[in-house]
Amino acid sequence: MAKLTPKTPFDGLLPISHGSLTLSEARYDTITWVAPAKGKDAAVSKALEKQIGAAFPEPGKINGAAVWTGPRQAMVLGKTLKPITGAALSDQSSAWACCVLDGPQAKDVLARMLPIDLRDTAFAVGDTARTLLGHMNCVVIRRSADRFEVMVFRSMAASAAHEMQRTMVMVAAREAAQ
């Protein structure tokens, strides 16, 4: 019988660094999609708060381990959930690849790849967006001024790492030339 070896989505691809930028893998044991049924938003939010210490996030925001991912949808990162009455839950742990772009030019890299406004006044620390990373669907989370987490479908991990590395090289070269 064949022996299978588990691998993370970015295994052998990350970490990479260029200039003051680093792209590394973020690992979550569990990723759970949560969607409240119509009229159950408050009850689901209360149940989430009881289980993970954070209520259902507001649109475009993160709240602890809960990340808004679309209208009436969130993902809970790294916390195992028990069933919640009035909500659909789906284990997405093996469906997503998560990476962290860290460094003073992280915003410059992502500004070349995302069709959203990343200025501090438009996309502050604690904000999240469901958008595109080049041609790939993604969720981007601003964890701090110079730290962004990017989630793509697992099947896009190699493409995301390649495209982000290409852009990191360009931004690092520009930084070195100044």
C-alpha positions in Angstrom: 0.0 0.0 0.0 1.2 3.5 -0.8 2.3 5.7 2.1 0.8 9.2 1.8 2.5 12.2 3.2 0.4 15.2 4.1 1.6 18.4 2.7 0.5 22.0 3.3 -0.7 24.0 0.3 2.5 26.1 0.1 4.9 23.2 0.9 8.2 23.7 -0.9 7.0 27.1 -2.2 7.2 29.4 0.9 8.8 31.1 2.7 10.4 33.6 0.3 12.0 36.9 1.0 13.0 39.8 -1.3 14.4 43.0 0.2 12.4 43.8 3.3 9.4 41.6 2.2 8.6 38.1 3.4 5.9 35.8 2.2 5.2 32.9 4.5 2.5 30.3 5.0 -0.2 30.8 7.6 -1.4 27.4 8.9 -4.8 26.9 10.5 -5.8 23.4 11.7 -9.4 24.3 11.0 -11.2 26.7 8.7 -15.0 26.7 9.0 -17.4 28.6 6.8 -20.4 30.0 8.7 -23.6 31.3 7.2 -26.6 32.3 9.4 -30.1 31.3 8.2 -32.5 34.1 7.4 -33.5 35.8 10.6 -30.9 34.0 12.7 -28.1 36.5 12.6 -28.3 37.6 16.2 -28.6 34.0 17.6 -25.6 32.8 15.5 -23.5 35.8 16.5 -24.3 35.1 20.1 -23.4 31.4 19.7 -20.1 32.3 18.0 -19.3 34.6 20.8 -19.9 31.8 23.3 -17.8 29.3 21.4 -14.8 31.4 20.2 -15.1 34.7 22.2 -16.0 36.7 19.1 -19.3 37.7 17.5 -20.1 37.3 13.8 -18.0 40.0 12.1 -19.5 43.1 10.5 -19.2 43.4 6.7 -15.6 44.0 5.7 -14.2 43.4 9.2 -12.5 40.7 11.2 -13.5 39.9 14.8 -11.0 37.7 16.5 -10.9 34.4 14.6 -14.0 35.3 12.6 -13.4 36.8 9.2 -16.1 38.3 7.0 -16.0 36.7 3.6 -19.2 37.9 1.9 -22.8 38.9 2.5 -23.9 37.0 5.6 -20.8 34.7 5.5 -17.7 34.4 7.6 -14.9 32.0 8.1 -13.6 31.0 11.5 -9.9 30.4 11.4 -8.1 28.0 13.7 -11.0 27.4 16.1 -13.1 24.2 16.0 -16.8 24.9 16.1 -19.6 22.8 17.5 -22.9 22.8 15.5 -24.8 26.1 15.7 -28.5 26.1 15.5 -29.7 28.4 12.7 -26.4 28.4 10.8 -24.9 26.4 8.0 -21.3 25.2 8.8 -18.9 23.7 6.4 -15.3 22.5 7.0 -13.1 24.4 4.5 -9.8 23.4 6.1 -8.4 21.6 3.0 -9.9 24.0 0.5 -7.9 27.2 1.3 -4.3 28.2 1.2 -3.3 31.0 3.5 -0.2 33.1 3.3 1.2 36.2 5.1 2.9 39.1 3.3 5.0 41.0 5.8 7.2 44.1 5.4 7.1 47.8 4.9 6.3 47.5 1.2 3.6 44.8 1.6 0.9 47.3 0.7 2.9 48.3 -2.5 3.0 44.6 -3.6 -0.7 44.1 -3.1 -1.6 47.4 -4.6 -0.2 46.0 -7.9 -2.2 42.8 -7.6 -5.6 43.7 -6.0 -8.3 45.9 -7.5 -9.1 47.5 -4.2 -8.0 50.7 -2.5 -5.4 49.8 0.2 -4.8 53.2 1.6 -5.0 53.3 5.4 -8.2 55.4 5.2 -10.0 52.8 2.9 -8.5 49.5 4.2 -7.5 49.8 7.8 -6.1 47.3 10.2 -8.8 44.8 11.0 -10.5 45.1 7.5 -11.0 42.2 5.1 -12.2 42.0 1.5 -13.3 39.3 -0.9 -11.6 40.3 -4.1 -9.2 39.1 -6.8 -5.4 38.5 -6.6 -4.5 38.9 -10.2 -6.9 36.4 -11.8 -7.6 34.4 -8.6 -10.4 34.7 -6.1 -9.1 35.6 -2.7 -9.8 36.9 0.8 -7.3 39.6 2.0 -7.0 40.6 5.6 -5.1 43.5 7.0 -3.5 42.3 10.2 -1.3 45.3 10.9 0.1 48.3 9.0 2.7 46.1 7.2 1.1 42.6 7.5 -1.5 41.2 5.2 -2.9 37.7 5.1 -4.1 36.4 1.8 -6.3 33.3 1.3 -6.7 31.6 -2.1 -8.3 28.3 -3.1 -5.8 25.5 -2.4 -5.6 24.7 -6.1 -4.2 28.2 -6.7 -1.4 28.1 -4.1 1.4 27.7 -6.6 0.1 30.4 -8.9 -0.4 32.8 -6.0 3.1 32.2 -4.6 4.6 32.7 -8.1 2.7 35.9 -8.8 3.3 37.4 -5.4 7.0 36.5 -5.7 7.2 38.2 -9.1 5.7 41.3 -7.7 7.8 41.2 -4.6 11.0 41.1 -6.8 9.8 44.2 -8.7 8.9 46.2 -5.5 12.2 45.2 -3.9 14.2 46.2 -7.0 12.5 49.6 -6.9 13.2 50.0 -3.2 16.9 49.1 -3.8 17.2 51.6 -6.7 16.0 54.5 -4.5 
